[in-house]
Amino acid sequence: MRTVLTWFGPYSIRDILTAEDREERLGRSGVYIWEEETPDGFRVAYIGKAENLWRRQLEHYWYQLGSAYLLPGRYRECGEDWGLDLSSPKVQETLFDLDQFSKLVAENFAYINSVRIHLAFTDDTKVVEANLIYDLQPKANTRGKKTQPATVVEFEHHDRKWTEDRTEVGG
């Protein structure tokens, strides 16, 4: 199966959430790639799908600021990765101490505002997302990286501006 994807971006989260025509232009189904900044440049960090790309990015914004998502240690003063492990006494302490949690929210804010987001419109979101995850092996995706998807897609990417340096992907 061959699929043509036309990519738009990179955008910041602010670009997407505050675009004047966001509902008309971005309220469609598609896939997206998040690139995060590393000391060596950018790398594909996460790939997702959505029935409404604008709404999904808004959800990501809320979850990231709420500290429900992984936060790389390089964005934290303490240098440690953040993960929402409620069995961890350290995580519990952070979540229920206003000063610590406020600091974590600020660190998440810095992270999400550094992410570059790329969008492609498609109705076949499940198959396209599965193939992109398998092909690009993004670090933050926890499923779909080991087994080739049932329906294999050969992509023709138009206007691709995301990094495809496989030495950095998933590292």
N, C-alpha and C positions, 0 to 999 in steps of 0.2 A: 504494500500500500504506500502510495506517495502522497504527501501533504505539503502544501505551500503555506508557510506562515509569514505574514508581514508583521514585523516588530515595530513598536512605537516606544519611544523613550531614548535614553533613560530619563526618568522622572524622579523627583523627590516625593516623599509621602505628602508633603505640603502641596506640591504641584497638583497631585491627584485629588486630594481632599478638598481643595479650594477652587478648582477649575470652575469657571462660570457655567460651562455647558456639561458639567460632570455627569448628570443623569442621562442626558441624551447621548453623549459620546461614549461614556465609560460604563453605563448601566447595561452592559451586554455580556454575554458569555465569552469566556476565553481562558487563556493560561497566562501565567506571569512568572517572571524570574526576579528574585531579589539578589542583588550583588552587594556584598559587604566589603568595606575597605579593610585591607590588611597592611602591615608594614611594607609589603612588596607590591602593592597595587590593589586591584579588586579581584574577587573570586565569586563564583556562583555559590550562594549560600542556601537558597531555598527555591523550590519550584512548586507552584500550586495551580489550582483551577478554580473557577467560580462561574456561577450563573449570572452574577452581577459583579464585574471587576471592581467598580467603585466601592460598593458596599463591603466587599471582602477586604479591601485595603483599609477601610475604616475599622473593621473588626480587628485586623492585625494591629492597627495603631492602638486600639483600646487594650488588647491583650499584652502588647509589648510594654506599654506604660504601666499596666497593672502588674507587671513582673511575672506573668504566667508563662512567658517564653524564655528560652535560653538567651543569656547575655554573655558574649565572649569576654573573658577576663581583661582583655586589652582596653575595654571601655570602663573598667572598674578601678577605683583607687586602690583597692586591695589586690588587684591583679588576678583574682580567682573567677572562673566561670560561674555564672549564676544559673541554677536550675531549680524549678519549683518542686522540691522534694519535701513534702510536708512531714515526713518522718525524721527529718534532720533538725536537731535542736537549734543549730545555727540559723537555718531558714526560718523556723518558728520565731526565734528571737528577732530577726530582721523584720518579719512581717508585722509584728505586734509592738515594735518600738518606732514611734513616729519619726524620730531623728534618723534612724537607720533606714527606714523605709523611704523617707523623703529623699535621702541621698541615692538610694537605689532607683527611684523613679527618675531622678535627674540623670543618672547614668544611662537608663533605658531611653530617655528622651534624646540624649546625645547620639546613641546608637541608631535609633530609628530615623533620625534626621540625617544620618550619614549614608543610609542605604540608597542604592540606585535601583529603580524598579523599571522593568521592561514588560510590555503588554503585547499580546497577540490575540486577536479575536478568532474564535472557532466555536462551532457547535459541538464538535466531537471532543469535549474537554477531557473526559476520562482516559481515552486512548492516547491522546496527545500528551497529557501530563505524564502518564506512565512511561511513555517512551523517552520524554525529556529527562525524567528522573533517572532512568536506567542509563541513558547515554552520558549525562553530565555528572552524575554521582554527587549531588550537593550535600554538604555536611549536615545541614539541619533536617533534611528529610530522613525519616527513620524507616520508611518502607519502600519497597520497589527497586532497591539498588542491587540486589543479588541475583534475581531471576528475571530473565528477559520477558517482556510483556507477551501475553497471548497473541495480540495483534501487533506485529512489528511494522513500524512506520519509517519510511525513508523521508527525511525532511529536506525541503528546499527553503532556506531561510532568506527572506528579503529584509534589507535594512537592519541586519543583526548588528547590535553595538555592544552586546554583553561579551564578557571575557570567555574564551574557550581554551585557556591554558590549563590543560589537564594536570599539570604538575601541582597546581594550586587547588584544584577542585576537590572538595571533601577532605582536605588536609588540615 
